[in-house]
Amino acid sequence: MSQGIIRFAEYRAFDEQRIEASNAMMGLLAGAQLASHLLQLTDGSDTLLPEVFPRVPHIRRFNLRTQAAKEILQAADTYLGAMSVPYALALHEDFLKSCTSLLARDGQIAAPSRPVLAQLHDLIETATGATFKPNSIIQIDTLRLMRNCTIHSGSRASQALVDQVGRWTPTVEANWARLTNQTLTGISVGDRIEFGHAELILTLAVTKALARQANIILRDSLSRELWAQLVVEDVHVEERQPMNKHQLERKVQGMARRHYAALHLTADELGAAMA
């Protein structure tokens, strides 16, 4: 698949949410470590944190002595990962649902009823005949199953996760180890599953990559008539005010250049959509 991302409305929304989530997650991780570093100034104290930092909002909910608080903060990446990875996967799932909705609108697929992340990549591939990169799919499926273990199995490995890892190739294992500095090879049912900083980075990276792949698949699969309609709709949502014909034409042409340039939509195609 060649380069040339189409920044249609749903993709822009996903990209903004992904960046905001990434910044927030990294901020929380950094904040926990900064707080742990700050608490070194109170080492050896038996005073509770609300007494040391009385003006910090909600500090009374963290009613601990320095040492106990430091231990929690230093391990915060595991807890934040357990919360952040499912959120990042949910953002990706929502974006893929918008992709299947566009394919359904274009008549290429029957509108799926309540599809889940495990189905969405296959639905897009079946509808378009295109394929996602196998390594990205293996990574997202593994992360999805790890998430399921965290939510449904008390953070213990399930048989489905063990089977998934058992299908890894040496290349997949090497890529996973390179990104997370560890491997899941040899995992057994009931083993402890933990998300840390590395798994969070991997999740953000693979969802970004798969979203870009989905974008290119839609670019090459949706009809040009629908793309032109989406440009016009994008203008109406962004402007939210009445426009005369000349204003609409100018705004539509600008939108097409700014966010849909890779499609090279013609004046006739945009004019038909406006009509």
Backbone bond lengths (Angstrom), bond angles and torsions (degrees), N, CA, C in turn:
res aa  C-N    CA-C-N  psi(-1)  N-CA   C-N-CA  omega(-1)  CA-C   N-CA-C  phi
1 M - - - 1.465 - - 1.529 109.22 -
2 S 1.310 115.63 131.44 1.454 119.85 -178.40 1.511 110.51 -81.32
3 Q 1.317 115.20 169.62 1.456 120.84 -179.78 1.527 109.94 -79.41
4 G 1.333 116.43 164.88 1.453 121.25 178.02 1.508 110.66 130.29
5 I 1.327 116.23 72.46 1.458 121.68 -176.94 1.527 110.34 -72.23
6 I 1.335 115.75 137.67 1.454 121.92 174.03 1.524 107.28 -98.74
7 R 1.311 116.80 119.66 1.460 119.95 -176.49 1.532 110.05 -93.43
8 F 1.346 114.80 63.04 1.458 119.65 176.89 1.530 109.09 -70.73
9 A 1.320 116.42 167.60 1.466 121.03 -167.35 1.518 113.17 -56.07
10 E 1.347 117.33 -46.55 1.464 120.22 -177.51 1.526 111.38 -66.90
11 Y 1.323 116.77 -34.42 1.463 119.19 178.20 1.523 110.73 -69.34
12 R 1.325 117.06 -41.19 1.465 119.88 177.80 1.525 110.80 -61.95
13 A 1.325 116.24 -42.28 1.467 119.79 179.47 1.520 110.55 -62.90
14 F 1.342 116.77 -44.29 1.465 119.89 178.36 1.518 111.27 -61.79
15 D 1.328 116.74 -44.41 1.458 120.75 -177.44 1.528 110.77 -62.92
16 E 1.331 116.37 -41.36 1.471 119.70 178.39 1.524 111.26 -65.53
17 Q 1.329 117.13 -42.59 1.463 120.80 179.11 1.525 110.80 -65.10
18 R 1.335 115.98 -39.14 1.467 119.92 -179.91 1.521 110.64 -63.70
19 I 1.312 116.94 -43.55 1.464 121.12 -180.00 1.524 110.53 -66.40
20 E 1.326 116.20 -44.48 1.465 119.79 178.71 1.527 111.17 -61.47
21 A 1.323 116.25 -43.90 1.470 120.07 179.52 1.518 110.68 -64.05
22 S 1.335 116.45 -42.62 1.462 120.38 179.68 1.519 110.73 -61.27
23 N 1.335 116.46 -46.24 1.468 119.69 179.52 1.518 111.77 -62.11
24 A 1.344 115.70 -42.01 1.466 119.34 -179.99 1.528 111.12 -65.12
25 M 1.325 116.44 -43.40 1.463 120.16 -179.25 1.526 111.17 -64.15
26 M 1.327 115.87 -45.23 1.455 119.20 179.22 1.527 110.93 -65.89
27 G 1.326 115.98 -35.19 1.457 119.72 177.45 1.519 112.13 -64.23
28 L 1.330 116.27 -41.60 1.461 120.01 178.39 1.528 111.31 -65.29
29 L 1.330 116.03 -41.84 1.459 119.55 178.16 1.532 111.25 -62.72
30 A 1.336 115.38 -46.35 1.457 119.29 179.28 1.522 110.70 -65.51
31 G 1.340 116.31 -39.27 1.458 119.90 -179.61 1.514 112.60 -62.62
32 A 1.332 116.18 -38.63 1.463 119.64 178.36 1.521 110.95 -63.46
33 Q 1.326 115.99 -41.07 1.466 118.85 -179.86 1.531 111.48 -71.91
34 L 1.337 116.49 -36.06 1.468 119.27 176.04 1.531 110.93 -63.44
35 A 1.338 115.47 -41.80 1.462 119.38 179.05 1.523 110.93 -64.59
36 S 1.328 116.04 -40.35 1.462 119.80 177.99 1.521 110.89 -62.20
37 H 1.331 115.51 -40.66 1.472 120.10 178.70 1.531 110.61 -65.05
38 L 1.324 116.45 -41.20 1.459 120.72 179.90 1.529 111.46 -62.54
39 L 1.334 115.76 -36.52 1.465 119.45 -176.90 1.529 112.60 -68.64
40 Q 1.321 116.33 -13.49 1.469 118.05 175.37 1.525 110.92 -60.41
41 L 1.327 116.59 -25.60 1.464 120.22 179.40 1.527 112.04 -67.02
42 T 1.339 116.33 -18.39 1.471 119.80 -178.42 1.526 111.76 -111.30
43 D 1.338 117.71 17.11 1.470 120.78 179.31 1.525 110.46 -53.46
44 G 1.326 115.07 136.00 1.458 120.73 177.39 1.509 114.46 88.17
45 S 1.320 116.69 -7.29 1.462 119.70 -178.59 1.526 110.48 -82.14
46 D 1.332 116.13 142.08 1.454 121.70 174.88 1.526 112.01 -97.00
47 T 1.321 116.15 3.37 1.458 121.11 -178.92 1.529 109.86 -75.79
48 L 1.306 117.26 138.70 1.457 121.67 178.61 1.524 110.65 -74.13
49 L 1.313 115.91 150.54 1.464 120.82 -175.44 1.533 114.17 -56.23
50 P 1.352 120.79 -39.84 1.461 119.13 178.94 1.529 113.36 -59.79
51 E 1.324 116.64 -25.13 1.453 119.19 178.37 1.531 111.32 -81.89
52 V 1.344 115.94 -30.38 1.466 120.26 -179.82 1.533 110.70 -78.70
53 F 1.339 116.42 -39.58 1.472 121.47 -177.08 1.533 109.84 -125.37
54 P 1.314 117.79 65.94 1.478 120.58 -173.13 1.525 114.15 -65.43
55 R 1.339 117.98 -21.41 1.461 119.69 -176.63 1.526 113.41 -91.79
56 V 1.316 118.04 -2.13 1.466 120.65 179.12 1.531 108.76 -76.60
57 P 1.326 118.46 124.40 1.472 120.26 -179.75 1.528 111.63 -58.33
58 H 1.305 116.73 139.09 1.466 124.61 175.25 1.533 113.38 66.28
59 I 1.319 118.37 10.84 1.460 119.95 -176.23 1.534 111.32 -61.94
60 R 1.331 117.32 -26.36 1.461 119.09 -179.06 1.527 112.49 -68.88
61 R 1.329 116.86 -17.09 1.457 120.17 174.30 1.535 111.05 -78.19
62 F 1.332 115.86 -10.69 1.469 121.94 178.83 1.523 107.46 -116.91
63 N 1.315 114.78 55.59 1.465 122.55 -170.27 1.531 110.60 -82.07
64 L 1.338 115.79 72.09 1.461 121.42 -175.01 1.525 110.35 -130.53
65 R 1.327 114.48 163.89 1.454 119.85 170.66 1.526 109.60 -81.30
66 T 1.313 115.51 165.63 1.462 121.70 -172.67 1.520 113.04 -53.70
67 Q 1.323 118.04 -50.63 1.451 120.97 -173.76 1.523 111.58 -62.09
68 A 1.336 116.79 -45.06 1.466 120.10 179.86 1.522 110.84 -63.83
69 A 1.343 116.26 -40.71 1.461 120.07 179.60 1.524 111.02 -64.67
70 K 1.327 117.19 -40.98 1.464 120.57 179.70 1.521 111.16 -62.35
71 E 1.309 117.26 -41.38 1.461 120.29 -179.23 1.529 111.16 -62.56
72 I 1.327 116.39 -40.09 1.464 120.20 178.25 1.527 110.55 -66.88
73 L 1.312 117.29 -45.44 1.461 121.29 -177.77 1.524 112.10 -65.80
74 Q 1.329 116.61 -37.06 1.458 120.17 -179.60 1.524 111.94 -69.42
75 A 1.334 116.72 -23.12 1.467 121.05 177.64 1.521 111.87 -100.44
76 A 1.326 116.73 12.45 1.466 120.59 -172.83 1.517 112.65 -64.34
77 D 1.345 117.97 -28.31 1.464 118.39 -176.43 1.522 111.68 -61.80
78 T 1.339 118.21 -31.87 1.458 120.98 178.46 1.522 110.84 -66.48
79 Y 1.327 116.40 -45.35 1.456 120.18 -179.47 1.524 111.38 -69.95
80 L 1.325 116.27 -42.11 1.463 119.52 178.81 1.524 111.00 -65.33
81 G 1.333 116.19 -37.35 1.461 119.54 176.94 1.517 111.86 -62.78
82 A 1.334 116.63 -41.01 1.461 121.01 179.76 1.521 111.70 -62.97
83 M 1.338 117.08 -28.78 1.463 120.95 177.79 1.528 111.90 -90.01
84 S 1.328 116.96 -36.51 1.457 121.34 -171.87 1.521 113.16 -78.16
85 V 1.329 117.01 -39.98 1.467 119.42 -177.87 1.530 111.37 -61.50
86 P 1.345 120.01 -47.68 1.470 118.30 176.46 1.524 113.27 -58.37
87 Y 1.328 117.20 -35.20 1.458 120.14 178.78 1.525 110.87 -66.65
88 A 1.333 117.02 -43.99 1.467 120.71 179.09 1.528 110.55 -63.05
89 L 1.332 117.13 -39.40 1.463 120.32 177.72 1.526 111.13 -67.28
90 A 1.327 117.13 -35.48 1.465 120.53 178.53 1.528 111.22 -65.58
91 L 1.332 117.16 -39.58 1.469 120.27 176.27 1.521 110.69 -61.07
92 H 1.324 116.59 -41.86 1.459 120.96 179.39 1.526 110.91 -65.90
93 E 1.322 116.13 -42.50 1.464 120.28 178.64 1.524 111.19 -60.27
94 D 1.317 116.66 -43.03 1.459 120.55 -179.92 1.520 110.86 -63.26
95 F 1.336 117.47 -39.94 1.464 120.12 178.31 1.526 110.93 -64.34
96 L 1.326 117.21 -42.95 1.461 119.77 179.57 1.523 111.54 -63.79
97 K 1.322 116.98 -33.57 1.467 119.68 176.11 1.521 110.37 -63.15
98 S 1.330 116.52 -38.30 1.461 118.89 177.62 1.529 110.35 -66.08
99 C 1.330 117.17 -33.18 1.471 120.71 177.28 1.525 110.87 -65.99
100 T 1.335 117.63 -44.53 1.461 120.13 178.83 1.525 110.90 -66.41
101 S 1.329 117.06 -31.95 1.468 120.12 177.06 1.525 110.93 -64.50
102 L 1.343 116.72 -38.83 1.463 120.01 177.61 1.518 110.95 -68.11
103 L 1.323 117.15 -38.85 1.467 119.90 176.82 1.519 110.81 -64.64
104 A 1.332 117.07 -37.94 1.461 120.83 177.41 1.522 110.48 -66.40
105 R 1.321 116.04 -41.43 1.465 120.25 178.77 1.521 111.13 -62.63
106 D 1.324 116.72 -31.99 1.463 121.72 -179.84 1.524 111.94 -84.01
107 G 1.326 117.14 -0.31 1.456 121.20 177.90 1.517 114.92 79.33
108 Q 1.334 117.34 16.16 1.458 120.37 -177.31 1.525 113.12 -94.49
109 I 1.326 116.16 -9.77 1.453 120.32 -177.01 1.522 107.98 -156.24
110 A 1.321 115.90 146.68 1.457 119.06 173.76 1.519 108.32 -72.27
111 A 1.318 116.29 139.79 1.462 119.82 -177.94 1.522 109.64 -58.89
112 P 1.347 117.92 114.82 1.472 120.06 -178.20 1.519 111.18 -71.53
113 S 1.324 115.93 144.32 1.456 120.22 177.80 1.522 109.26 -98.64
114 R 1.318 115.63 115.39 1.452 123.71 177.34 1.537 113.38 49.78
115 P 1.317 117.74 55.16 1.468 118.65 176.88 1.527 110.78 -69.55
116 V 1.313 116.69 152.77 1.459 121.76 178.94 1.519 108.78 -114.96
117 L 1.319 115.58 168.91 1.467 120.74 -174.96 1.519 112.05 -55.79
118 A 1.329 117.25 -36.62 1.464 120.75 -178.04 1.530 112.27 -62.62
119 Q 1.343 117.87 -20.41 1.461 121.56 -175.67 1.524 113.92 -104.11
120 L 1.315 116.96 -23.13 1.459 120.19 -164.06 1.524 114.16 -66.80
121 H 1.334 117.31 -41.61 1.465 118.15 179.43 1.527 110.69 -63.61
122 D 1.339 116.78 -41.10 1.468 120.42 178.00 1.521 111.21 -63.27
123 L 1.334 117.26 -39.94 1.463 120.39 179.40 1.521 110.99 -59.95
124 I 1.317 115.80 -44.54 1.470 120.08 -179.70 1.528 110.69 -65.99
125 E 1.319 116.95 -42.99 1.469 120.10 179.12 1.526 111.08 -62.73
126 T 1.327 117.29 -43.99 1.465 121.16 -178.84 1.523 111.18 -64.38
127 A 1.322 116.93 -39.98 1.462 120.90 -177.90 1.520 112.20 -68.82
128 T 1.326 117.04 -35.63 1.468 120.61 -170.23 1.528 113.91 -106.31
129 G 1.327 117.33 -20.86 1.458 119.89 -174.57 1.517 112.81 80.47
130 A 1.329 117.15 -1.29 1.465 121.50 176.69 1.530 109.16 -87.98
131 T 1.315 116.43 170.01 1.460 120.28 -179.83 1.522 110.79 -134.55
132 F 1.319 114.95 144.28 1.456 120.63 170.25 1.523 108.67 -79.37
133 K 1.310 116.72 160.71 1.462 120.56 178.72 1.528 109.55 -67.13
134 P 1.344 117.58 126.87 1.466 121.07 -173.88 1.521 113.75 -55.08
135 N 1.334 117.76 -40.50 1.458 119.77 -177.71 1.528 111.39 -64.63
136 S 1.337 116.21 -37.19 1.463 120.02 177.91 1.523 110.78 -65.39
137 I 1.326 116.65 -40.15 1.468 120.50 179.66 1.525 110.63 -66.16
138 I 1.311 117.43 -42.13 1.468 120.27 178.30 1.523 110.43 -61.90
139 Q 1.322 116.88 -42.20 1.461 120.26 179.49 1.524 111.65 -64.27
140 I 1.339 117.40 -45.77 1.465 119.55 -177.74 1.526 110.72 -67.75
141 D 1.339 117.18 -36.96 1.463 119.58 178.45 1.523 111.39 -66.06
142 T 1.328 116.55 -38.06 1.457 119.95 178.24 1.532 110.33 -66.86
143 L 1.314 116.91 -45.11 1.465 120.48 178.43 1.533 111.01 -63.42
144 R 1.324 116.59 -38.68 1.469 120.51 178.73 1.533 110.78 -62.48
145 L 1.322 116.30 -43.37 1.464 119.98 179.50 1.530 111.17 -69.43
146 M 1.323 117.36 -35.57 1.465 120.10 174.17 1.524 110.65 -62.65
147 R 1.332 116.00 -41.26 1.469 120.19 176.06 1.518 110.67 -59.98
148 N 1.338 116.26 -45.16 1.460 119.80 -179.96 1.526 111.43 -60.62
149 C 1.333 116.20 -38.00 1.467 119.99 177.96 1.526 110.47 -64.59
150 T 1.318 116.10 -40.61 1.465 120.43 -179.98 1.519 111.20 -64.34
151 I 1.330 116.52 -41.28 1.462 120.84 -174.94 1.526 112.40 -82.37
152 H 1.324 116.67 -40.10 1.472 120.25 -169.83 1.525 114.79 -108.30
153 S 1.324 117.50 -15.58 1.467 118.62 -172.93 1.521 112.99 -126.39
154 G 1.333 116.43 25.24 1.458 118.88 177.16 1.510 113.80 61.25
155 S 1.335 116.71 33.89 1.477 122.69 -179.50 1.519 112.62 62.11
156 R 1.331 116.23 31.73 1.463 121.86 176.22 1.525 109.13 -113.54
157 A 1.329 116.31 141.69 1.462 121.11 -175.71 1.524 111.23 -63.89
158 S 1.322 116.08 134.70 1.459 122.49 177.72 1.525 110.02 -94.56
159 Q 1.320 115.80 168.24 1.466 119.52 177.09 1.527 110.16 -64.59
160 A 1.346 116.48 -35.96 1.464 119.36 179.21 1.528 111.14 -61.38
161 L 1.329 118.04 -40.46 1.465 120.86 178.57 1.524 110.51 -68.21
162 V 1.318 116.68 -42.93 1.479 120.48 178.57 1.522 109.94 -59.63
163 D 1.335 117.33 -43.11 1.466 120.99 179.29 1.527 110.92 -65.04
164 Q 1.326 116.39 -39.84 1.461 120.29 178.67 1.521 111.22 -61.33
165 V 1.313 117.09 -48.98 1.469 120.90 179.69 1.525 110.30 -64.04
166 G 1.326 117.28 -33.00 1.462 120.82 178.23 1.516 113.42 -63.72
167 R 1.337 116.38 -20.15 1.469 120.62 178.66 1.524 112.50 -91.65
168 W 1.313 117.33 -0.45 1.459 120.28 178.46 1.527 110.81 -62.41
169 T 1.316 115.26 141.75 1.458 121.28 170.77 1.528 108.67 -91.09
170 P 1.334 118.56 163.87 1.470 119.46 176.08 1.523 113.14 -55.10
171 T 1.341 116.92 -34.18 1.464 120.11 179.11 1.524 111.11 -66.66
172 V 1.343 116.39 -42.83 1.456 120.78 178.75 1.526 109.84 -62.56
173 E 1.318 116.70 -45.07 1.470 120.50 179.72 1.525 110.82 -61.01
174 A 1.334 116.47 -42.50 1.460 120.19 -179.22 1.526 110.91 -64.19
175 N 1.336 117.04 -41.02 1.465 120.26 179.07 1.519 111.15 -65.83
176 W 1.330 116.75 -41.26 1.464 120.50 179.22 1.525 110.36 -63.54
177 A 1.331 115.94 -46.13 1.466 120.38 -179.35 1.523 111.23 -63.79
178 R 1.323 116.61 -35.77 1.470 120.28 -179.81 1.527 110.52 -65.30
179 L 1.330 116.61 -37.04 1.458 120.55 -175.81 1.524 113.13 -86.01
180 T 1.332 117.70 -27.35 1.471 120.10 -174.92 1.529 113.37 -116.06
181 N 1.332 117.29 -7.34 1.468 121.99 -178.37 1.528 112.38 63.50
182 Q 1.326 116.55 23.40 1.449 121.17 174.15 1.524 108.58 -158.84
183 T 1.335 116.95 172.35 1.454 120.50 -179.88 1.520 109.73 -132.54
184 L 1.321 115.67 153.26 1.459 120.98 175.45 1.523 111.86 -97.54
185 T 1.321 117.14 -2.59 1.454 120.67 -179.79 1.530 110.54 -58.33
186 G 1.331 116.02 132.82 1.462 120.64 -178.58 1.514 113.67 90.84
187 I 1.332 117.78 2.06 1.452 120.93 -179.80 1.526 110.40 -64.87
188 S 1.328 116.94 146.50 1.460 122.73 -179.49 1.523 109.86 -122.00
189 V 1.324 115.49 158.17 1.462 120.42 177.12 1.533 109.43 -58.13
190 G 1.322 115.45 131.21 1.460 120.55 179.91 1.509 114.62 94.95
191 D 1.344 117.30 -11.23 1.471 119.27 177.24 1.531 109.82 -65.20
192 R 1.310 115.42 151.77 1.461 121.43 -178.25 1.524 110.59 -71.09
193 I 1.343 116.44 133.32 1.456 123.03 176.92 1.521 108.39 -111.38
194 E 1.325 116.78 126.25 1.453 120.61 179.10 1.521 110.41 -132.39
195 F 1.320 114.74 141.70 1.455 121.07 172.36 1.521 108.33 -102.26
196 G 1.308 116.57 132.26 1.455 121.29 175.53 1.509 110.52 -125.82
197 H 1.305 115.10 -165.96 1.472 121.17 -179.51 1.522 111.34 -58.42
198 A 1.340 117.21 -41.36 1.464 120.60 -176.98 1.528 111.22 -65.33
199 E 1.337 117.10 -42.41 1.459 120.34 179.56 1.523 111.58 -66.62
200 L 1.326 116.11 -33.97 1.461 119.84 176.69 1.524 110.59 -65.68
201 I 1.328 116.74 -45.08 1.470 120.74 177.59 1.522 110.01 -60.31
202 L 1.336 117.25 -42.67 1.464 121.18 179.03 1.525 110.58 -61.85
203 T 1.330 116.91 -43.17 1.463 120.72 -179.71 1.520 111.27 -62.05
204 L 1.319 116.67 -45.79 1.466 120.14 178.97 1.526 111.08 -62.64
205 A 1.318 116.19 -38.68 1.467 120.06 -178.42 1.525 111.52 -69.81
206 V 1.324 117.43 -45.24 1.464 119.78 -175.14 1.527 111.20 -72.84
207 T 1.341 117.96 -35.04 1.467 118.63 177.04 1.529 111.05 -69.04
208 K 1.323 116.93 -35.08 1.466 119.64 175.33 1.529 110.26 -63.87
209 A 1.334 116.71 -44.73 1.465 121.03 -178.74 1.524 111.03 -64.16
210 L 1.324 117.50 -44.48 1.464 120.66 -178.82 1.522 111.71 -68.31
211 A 1.319 117.53 -35.19 1.462 120.11 177.07 1.528 110.65 -64.63
212 R 1.320 116.78 -39.51 1.464 120.29 177.02 1.530 110.64 -65.88
213 Q 1.336 116.12 -39.37 1.465 119.39 177.48 1.521 110.67 -64.08
214 A 1.337 116.78 -42.96 1.465 120.56 177.57 1.526 110.67 -61.95
215 N 1.323 116.69 -38.46 1.454 121.54 178.66 1.527 110.95 -59.57
216 I 1.325 116.01 -47.31 1.471 120.06 -179.34 1.522 110.77 -66.24
217 I 1.334 116.57 -37.70 1.470 119.60 177.98 1.527 109.88 -61.28
218 L 1.321 117.31 -44.97 1.471 120.10 178.10 1.524 110.94 -64.97
219 R 1.313 116.41 -40.50 1.469 119.63 179.51 1.522 110.99 -54.80
220 D 1.324 115.98 -41.70 1.461 121.05 -175.18 1.524 113.32 -90.22
221 S 1.334 117.52 -5.21 1.466 120.21 -173.65 1.522 113.98 -114.90
222 L 1.326 117.75 -37.66 1.464 119.54 -178.54 1.527 110.08 -70.80
223 S 1.318 116.04 149.31 1.461 120.33 179.77 1.521 110.43 -67.79
224 R 1.314 115.30 151.68 1.460 119.80 179.03 1.534 110.72 -66.89
225 E 1.328 116.67 -28.45 1.452 119.57 176.47 1.533 110.96 -62.25
226 L 1.332 116.24 -42.81 1.458 119.07 179.32 1.521 110.86 -67.89
227 W 1.322 117.45 -41.52 1.460 119.76 178.91 1.531 110.27 -58.52
228 A 1.328 116.75 -43.31 1.466 120.16 179.68 1.532 110.32 -63.60
229 Q 1.334 117.10 -39.71 1.461 120.37 177.15 1.525 111.03 -63.04
230 L 1.332 116.10 -38.80 1.462 119.62 -179.73 1.524 111.49 -65.55
231 V 1.326 117.32 -35.44 1.466 120.64 176.63 1.522 109.66 -61.15
232 V 1.319 116.16 -47.53 1.466 120.40 -178.72 1.523 110.49 -63.59
233 E 1.325 116.88 -44.35 1.459 120.26 178.70 1.523 111.10 -62.25
234 D 1.322 115.75 -39.03 1.465 121.25 178.52 1.528 110.34 -58.49
235 V 1.321 116.56 -41.88 1.461 120.99 179.45 1.521 110.48 -63.81
236 H 1.327 116.98 -45.45 1.464 119.98 -177.59 1.529 111.12 -63.96
237 V 1.328 117.17 -37.99 1.465 120.00 178.88 1.521 110.61 -68.82
238 E 1.320 116.44 -39.60 1.463 120.51 -177.08 1.521 111.76 -73.54
239 E 1.306 117.63 -37.91 1.471 120.67 -174.76 1.524 112.26 -82.57
240 R 1.325 116.86 -47.66 1.464 122.50 178.01 1.531 112.96 55.32
241 Q 1.319 116.08 37.14 1.465 120.03 176.50 1.526 108.16 -152.31
242 P 1.322 116.90 153.35 1.469 119.59 -179.56 1.533 111.40 -61.27
243 M 1.328 115.79 143.59 1.465 121.22 178.60 1.520 108.58 -135.53
244 N 1.325 116.46 144.93 1.459 119.21 172.33 1.534 108.55 -81.50
245 K 1.316 116.08 175.97 1.462 120.54 -174.58 1.525 111.97 -59.06
246 H 1.339 116.54 -44.42 1.463 119.73 -178.92 1.532 111.48 -63.90
247 Q 1.331 116.70 -42.81 1.468 120.51 179.32 1.532 110.90 -63.16
248 L 1.336 115.71 -42.85 1.458 119.37 -179.82 1.522 110.67 -62.94
249 E 1.323 117.03 -44.78 1.469 120.34 179.36 1.524 110.91 -59.01
250 R 1.335 115.50 -45.52 1.471 119.55 -178.99 1.536 111.27 -63.57
251 K 1.333 116.66 -43.30 1.457 120.47 -179.94 1.529 111.36 -66.32
252 V 1.308 117.28 -41.03 1.464 121.37 -179.66 1.520 110.58 -64.79
253 Q 1.321 116.94 -44.10 1.463 119.69 178.96 1.526 111.01 -63.47
254 G 1.344 116.52 -39.42 1.458 119.88 177.37 1.516 112.38 -65.28
255 M 1.334 116.31 -41.67 1.461 120.52 178.29 1.526 110.71 -63.02
256 A 1.324 116.25 -42.43 1.467 120.60 179.84 1.528 111.00 -61.76
257 R 1.329 116.53 -39.83 1.473 119.56 178.89 1.526 111.50 -70.43
258 R 1.330 116.73 -38.41 1.465 120.76 -171.95 1.526 112.90 -76.77
259 H 1.320 116.99 -43.83 1.458 119.55 -171.86 1.531 114.34 -117.17
260 Y 1.334 117.61 -15.14 1.474 120.30 -174.32 1.530 111.34 -124.28
261 A 1.320 116.97 25.31 1.467 120.93 -170.85 1.520 113.04 -59.62
262 A 1.327 117.77 -36.07 1.466 120.54 -175.97 1.521 112.90 -64.09
263 L 1.335 117.42 -17.61 1.465 120.55 -179.97 1.529 112.15 -81.66
264 H 1.325 117.30 -23.10 1.475 121.80 -178.00 1.526 110.28 54.00
265 L 1.321 116.44 47.98 1.466 120.03 179.10 1.526 110.22 -64.62
266 T 1.314 116.35 137.41 1.466 120.85 -177.28 1.527 110.83 -85.95
267 A 1.324 115.22 164.23 1.465 120.73 176.75 1.524 110.71 -60.45
268 D 1.336 117.18 -37.12 1.468 120.85 179.24 1.536 110.86 -65.25
269 E 1.341 116.92 -41.59 1.468 120.32 -179.67 1.522 110.30 -65.70
270 L 1.318 116.60 -43.12 1.466 119.52 178.89 1.526 110.36 -68.54
271 G 1.322 116.66 -38.08 1.468 119.48 178.64 1.510 111.43 -63.15
272 A 1.321 118.22 -40.75 1.460 120.92 178.10 1.514 111.38 -62.54
273 A 1.345 116.62 -38.94 1.467 120.21 178.89 1.525 110.62 -67.45
274 M 1.317 117.40 -38.64 1.472 120.32 179.14 1.526 110.66 -67.89
275 A 1.309 116.41 -33.38 1.463 120.31 -179.41 1.514 110.90 -69.11
